[in-house]
């Protein structure tokens, strides 16, 4: 008797046209809970996507700004001297440790100049040594008292040295002490000049050594070559870019933030961000706020640290959500991530309109809410019904087409 009654009920429901899940839900049948008496009706309901009502959430206004993923550390190697590139360590993406040689320019001419400078340095060092010996000689054996400088020979010369010079000095003719001081000063001057010449030769050697170091490009930290701008054998000139080198283990987002939004940012603040690698949501930390705004665009450069496991690499597009503290708090529609379908680069949802037909509607997304929700800035309103989990291949007017195709 009970089976007959249940069968009559389902016949009545079918005759009344309750063939869709949405209509059945109005009579007490929720999606995912079909009547257990008939398996065919359960399979038919399971083919229908879940229809939910769009709710609202209170949220502060945020501004989505586009930025670029950049490495934490990046340098550009440029040529400091003319020459031919004779060594390149690798290509883009090759990893190097700190101190590894990245690039070298032909230095044969510099090596020859260094040999000349070393030879000059050796000669000047010998001259300085001789000047020091002569100074010491003058200090301990003054030329003014050298007996060989007096005229005559033997006893007459000694007599002149002991008596004639002393008497003459006492009478105002000559001054042996002054002559000794002059000879000592002259020897010291020659020693100082020899020292100056040696320092000049040493400076020329150091100059050549510095230019030799400039002919080598060494990795200042562990990283990779991100852009190679010369090839082996190229002739380069001073100032010409050679390659770009960066540490890509730590990444940042660099964005130009309008000056009016800077009130909502502070150091170490965490803001939501989306990477252009599968639209991956991440949290970015404010790492650096530049002290001066751009005078033409009136924007401030801000860098945000990305998590260590963030996908992507330098140069990729990213978006950051900057809070606008001057805007009032508003209520925005919130939908689950699973309801969003992408048509190219445009997000859209399937809306169950008031005529109970499915239509595809483009929307503009806002910020993330909770674990799997996202606000909608435009495209749908609170209270409208959308398909929370649209199946693959779903199109506009899907429900009516599915109904026609159903036997």
VOGU-3710 file (C-alpha; in Angstrom, 3 decimals, decimal comma):
1> xxxxxxxxxx> 0,000/0,000/0,000  2,872/2,402/0,867  4,671/1,664/-2,397  1,543/2,462/-4,384  1,142/5,772/-2,524  4,805/6,815/-3,206  4,434/5,904/-6,858  1,319/8,047/-7,158  3,144/10,963/-5,567  6,004/10,877/-8,086
11> xxxxxxxxxx> 3,552/10,548/-10,982  1,819/13,684/-9,749  5,083/15,550/-9,405  6,097/14,608/-12,942  2,746/15,655/-14,346  3,066/19,036/-12,648  6,318/19,673/-14,536  8,769/19,462/-11,632  11,574/18,190/-13,829  14,435/20,370/-12,673
21> xxxxxxxxxx> 16,295/20,414/-9,413  15,612/24,097/-8,921  11,827/23,500/-9,135  12,015/20,443/-6,928  13,875/22,473/-4,343  10,843/24,797/-4,117  8,804/21,803/-3,024  11,207/20,591/-0,402  13,796/18,649/-2,414  17,304/20,077/-1,975
31> xxxxxxxxxx> 20,165/19,407/-4,384  22,127/16,305/-3,452  19,094/14,858/-1,529  16,839/13,260/-4,191  13,974/10,973/-3,292  15,294/7,519/-2,504  12,465/5,674/-4,146  13,501/6,112/-7,809  17,154/5,822/-9,004  16,465/7,408/-12,406
41> xxxxxxxxxx> 15,349/10,640/-10,796  18,477/10,658/-8,596  20,757/10,376/-11,653  18,824/13,101/-13,409  19,208/15,471/-10,424  22,900/14,718/-10,008  23,528/15,980/-13,535  22,297/19,442/-12,560  24,759/22,008/-11,078  24,104/23,422/-7,627
51> xxxxxxxxxx> 22,254/26,742/-7,621  23,005/29,136/-4,747  21,893/32,608/-3,800  24,521/35,352/-3,828  25,090/36,787/-0,381  26,746/39,995/0,772  29,792/40,617/2,931  30,943/43,813/4,587  34,371/44,806/3,323  36,528/47,863/3,124
61> xxxxxxxxxx> 37,342/49,319/-0,233  40,513/48,040/-1,846  42,321/49,018/-5,022  43,901/46,342/-7,207  47,226/47,471/-8,635  49,322/45,682/-11,205  52,958/45,024/-10,426  55,955/43,052/-11,591  57,739/40,177/-9,891  61,389/41,143/-9,365
71> xxxxxxxxxx> 64,308/39,363/-7,687  65,399/40,478/-4,245  68,926/41,191/-5,541  69,824/42,053/-9,132  72,912/43,593/-10,726  73,951/44,609/-14,236  77,518/43,983/-15,359  78,877/46,616/-17,775  82,199/46,866/-19,591  84,790/49,050/-17,842
81> xxxxxxxxxx> 87,353/48,855/-20,658  87,357/48,235/-24,409  88,217/44,781/-25,627  86,996/41,475/-26,944  84,899/39,055/-24,905  87,031/35,950/-24,503  85,060/34,025/-21,857  81,390/33,511/-20,951  80,589/31,155/-18,097  77,141/30,073/-19,273
91> xxxxxxxxxx> 73,695/30,975/-20,559  70,489/32,302/-19,017  69,320/30,211/-16,090  72,738/28,752/-15,203  73,438/28,804/-11,468  76,692/30,166/-10,007  78,124/30,491/-6,535  79,630/33,618/-5,013  83,073/34,340/-6,463  82,600/32,340/-9,683
101> xxxxxxxxxx> 83,936/33,921/-12,884  81,065/34,975/-15,148  82,757/36,906/-17,970  86,233/37,963/-19,090  87,543/40,512/-21,624  90,866/40,102/-23,442  93,622/41,634/-21,272  96,831/40,982/-23,267  97,572/44,719/-23,609  97,066/45,252/-19,882
111> xxxxxxxxxx> 99,398/42,394/-19,012  102,139/44,012/-21,133  101,574/47,374/-19,433  101,825/45,720/-16,051  105,190/44,218/-16,943  106,441/47,675/-17,951  105,152/49,152/-14,718  106,843/46,401/-12,691  110,175/47,064/-14,443  109,875/50,787/-13,686
121> xxxxxxxxxx> 109,009/49,967/-10,080  112,161/47,864/-9,752  114,358/50,697/-11,077  112,791/53,252/-8,753  113,206/50,925/-5,774  116,951/50,591/-6,568  117,279/54,383/-6,834  115,592/54,783/-3,453  117,937/52,273/-1,859  120,987/54,149/-3,228
131> xxxxxxxxxx> 119,624/57,475/-1,964  119,192/56,008/1,507  122,790/54,789/1,529  124,080/58,216/0,465  122,024/59,897/3,163  123,422/57,587/5,836  126,937/58,224/4,541  126,421/61,967/4,821  125,040/61,502/8,294  128,075/59,595/9,614
141> xxxxxxxxxx> 130,857/60,803/7,275  130,136/64,401/6,226  131,658/65,471/2,951  132,506/68,859/4,480  135,124/67,134/6,664  136,544/64,944/3,960  140,321/65,509/3,911  140,437/64,735/0,220  138,432/67,871/-0,506  141,312/70,132/0,772
151> xxxxxxxxxx> 144,121/71,233/-1,600  147,603/69,793/-1,260  148,635/66,475/0,092  149,985/64,906/3,248  150,890/67,206/6,142  149,961/70,466/4,367  146,439/69,168/3,807  146,050/68,076/7,405  147,419/71,423/8,577  144,884/73,256/6,421
161> xxxxxxxxxx> 142,077/71,031/7,759  142,972/71,657/11,385  144,064/75,276/11,373  143,338/77,104/8,130  139,593/76,183/7,943  139,038/76,855/11,627  140,824/80,198/11,556  139,051/81,164/8,358  135,671/80,248/9,850  136,464/82,269/12,943
171> xxxxxxxxxx> 137,291/85,288/10,806  134,066/84,917/8,766  135,439/83,019/5,793  133,271/79,923/5,359  131,121/77,918/7,808  131,864/74,173/8,057  128,671/73,478/10,110  126,470/75,181/7,514  128,144/73,270/4,719  127,447/69,985/6,532
181> xxxxxxxxxx> 123,772/70,873/6,996  123,472/71,779/3,312  125,061/68,478/2,264  122,762/66,568/4,623  119,685/68,369/3,284  120,732/67,659/-0,298  121,091/63,940/0,446  117,693/63,874/2,159  116,092/65,625/-0,832  117,490/63,045/-3,238
191> xxxxxxxxxx> 116,174/60,267/-1,000  112,706/61,885/-0,894  112,630/62,234/-4,675  113,624/58,596/-5,069  110,811/57,587/-2,692  108,284/59,661/-4,660  109,365/58,043/-7,916  108,994/54,613/-6,354  105,471/55,428/-5,129  104,562/56,673/-8,609
201> xxxxxxxxxx> 105,752/53,417/-10,160  103,831/51,427/-7,552  100,667/53,445/-8,285  100,964/52,650/-11,985  101,178/48,942/-11,123  98,092/49,226/-8,921  96,245/51,083/-11,676  96,946/48,312/-14,155  95,893/45,718/-11,570  92,582/47,535/-11,085
211> xxxxxxxxxx> 91,959/47,543/-14,825  92,802/43,855/-14,928  90,168/43,223/-12,257  87,680/45,242/-14,313  88,274/42,874/-17,221  86,766/40,061/-15,124  83,120/39,775/-14,099  82,797/37,837/-10,831  79,532/36,753/-9,166  79,041/38,897/-6,036
221> xxxxxxxxxx> 76,488/36,436/-4,637  74,909/33,105/-5,512  72,410/33,428/-8,355  71,663/32,937/-12,043  72,211/34,823/-15,283  68,823/36,252/-16,205  69,859/38,057/-19,390  72,963/37,719/-21,549  73,600/40,765/-23,739  76,888/39,810/-25,456
231> xxxxxxxxxx> 78,308/36,713/-27,076  81,748/35,177/-27,112  84,018/37,196/-29,427  82,006/40,428/-29,301  83,980/43,671/-29,096  82,716/45,894/-26,297  83,248/49,504/-25,268  83,245/51,082/-21,787  79,728/51,373/-20,411  78,243/48,688/-22,663
241> xxxxxxxxxx> 75,875/46,260/-20,897  77,199/42,712/-20,708  74,708/40,653/-18,667  72,178/40,792/-15,845  72,637/38,619/-12,795  70,168/38,017/-9,961  69,330/35,877/-6,959  65,926/34,387/-7,833  65,492/32,383/-4,635  63,815/35,374/-2,980
251> xxxxxxxxxx> 61,207/37,262/-5,009  59,340/40,519/-4,557  56,477/42,384/-6,206  57,304/45,926/-7,245  54,274/48,164/-7,684  53,687/51,874/-8,254  51,171/52,927/-5,606  49,271/56,224/-6,006  50,226/58,698/-3,307  46,657/58,916/-2,005
261> xxxxxxxxxx> 46,740/55,213/-1,045  49,942/55,426/0,981  48,013/56,080/4,190  46,800/52,499/4,105  50,301/50,989/3,885  52,948/50,557/6,550  56,152/48,586/6,945  55,707/44,799/7,437  51,995/45,002/6,613  50,563/41,897/4,876
271> xxxxxxxxxx> 48,259/42,393/1,874  46,611/39,904/-0,519  48,221/39,381/-3,917  47,555/37,274/-7,009  50,327/35,855/-9,181  49,819/35,392/-12,894  50,608/31,670/-12,597  47,262/29,974/-12,417  45,897/33,051/-10,607  47,642/31,859/-7,449
281> xxxxxxxxxx> 46,596/33,852/-4,347  49,407/34,621/-1,887  50,088/36,968/1,001  52,707/39,641/0,356  54,533/41,609/3,064  55,431/45,274/2,641  59,239/45,148/2,559  60,284/48,595/1,332  58,546/51,920/0,782  60,587/54,352/-1,276
291> xxxxxxxxxx> 61,009/57,742/0,424  60,082/59,897/-2,580  57,181/59,884/-5,018  57,643/60,094/-8,752  57,207/63,796/-9,675  55,561/63,000/-13,018  53,208/60,128/-12,126  52,778/60,983/-8,414  53,224/57,372/-7,384  55,427/55,755/-4,752
301> xxxxxxxxxx> 57,435/52,614/-5,487  56,652/49,857/-2,985  58,216/46,398/-2,812  56,374/43,409/-1,315  58,111/40,223/-0,174  56,642/36,988/-1,555  56,619/33,644/0,287  59,599/31,397/-0,406  57,418/28,811/-2,145  55,653/31,277/-4,449
311> xxxxxxxxxx> 55,451/30,069/-8,069  56,719/32,029/-11,039  59,815/34,075/-11,591  61,142/37,579/-12,280  59,320/39,637/-14,882  55,912/38,024/-14,395  52,726/39,995/-13,812  51,183/40,190/-10,349  48,415/42,106/-8,617  48,327/43,494/-5,080
321> xxxxxxxxxx> 45,268/44,692/-3,197  45,896/47,997/-1,447  43,338/49,133/1,164  41,766/52,532/0,596  41,285/53,954/4,087  39,471/57,029/2,751  36,682/54,973/1,148  33,639/53,945/3,235  32,973/50,326/4,214  30,543/48,721/1,771
331> xxxxxxxxxx> 28,671/45,488/1,222  29,678/43,516/-1,847  28,409/40,266/-3,358  30,479/37,211/-2,435  30,684/34,057/-4,563  32,738/30,847/-4,215  35,816/30,314/-6,343  34,234/27,236/-7,904  31,507/29,361/-9,533  33,986/31,358/-11,615
341> xxxxxxxxxx> 34,604/30,281/-15,214  37,170/31,946/-17,427  36,570/33,049/-20,959  40,062/33,902/-22,079  41,307/36,286/-19,402  37,806/37,423/-18,346  35,998/35,937/-15,324  32,321/35,036/-15,620  29,542/33,140/-13,801  26,425/31,268/-14,894
351> xxxxxxxxxx> 23,354/33,059/-13,538  19,934/31,409/-13,118  17,713/34,332/-14,104  14,116/35,026/-13,118  12,841/33,167/-16,193  14,701/30,115/-14,807  17,118/30,206/-17,726  20,904/30,081/-17,561  22,897/33,038/-18,818  26,650/33,641/-18,864
361> xxxxxxxxxx> 27,578/36,965/-17,307  30,996/38,634/-17,159  32,027/39,978/-13,755  34,758/42,029/-12,183  36,435/40,357/-9,225  37,505/42,007/-5,998  39,493/40,698/-3,065  39,549/37,268/-1,466  37,169/36,590/1,422  37,809/33,666/3,712
371> xxxxxxxxxx> 39,270/30,484/2,340  37,381/30,067/-0,953  35,291/33,192/-1,442  35,833/36,283/-3,571  33,977/39,583/-3,740  32,427/40,831/-6,974  32,763/44,491/-7,841  30,346/44,462/-10,770  28,335/42,004/-12,863  25,973/40,467/-10,328
381> xxxxxxxxxx> 23,878/41,655/-7,381  23,081/40,305/-3,958  20,093/37,949/-4,101  20,682/36,635/-7,615  21,069/32,894/-8,122  24,216/31,445/-9,653  25,571/27,985/-10,408  28,164/27,209/-7,751  29,805/24,301/-9,591  29,141/24,603/-13,333
391> xxxxxxxxxx> 30,147/21,456/-15,228  32,506/21,452/-18,191  30,841/22,465/-21,428  28,094/24,442/-19,757  26,755/27,301/-21,895  23,978/29,870/-21,748  20,438/28,417/-21,682  22,035/25,160/-20,543  19,113/23,912/-18,454  16,573/24,156/-21,264
401> xxxxxxx> 18,934/22,478/-23,721  19,562/19,708/-21,201  15,842/19,321/-20,723  15,234/18,999/-24,471  18,019/16,479/-24,823  16,665/14,379/-21,944  14,582/11,376/-23,199
//
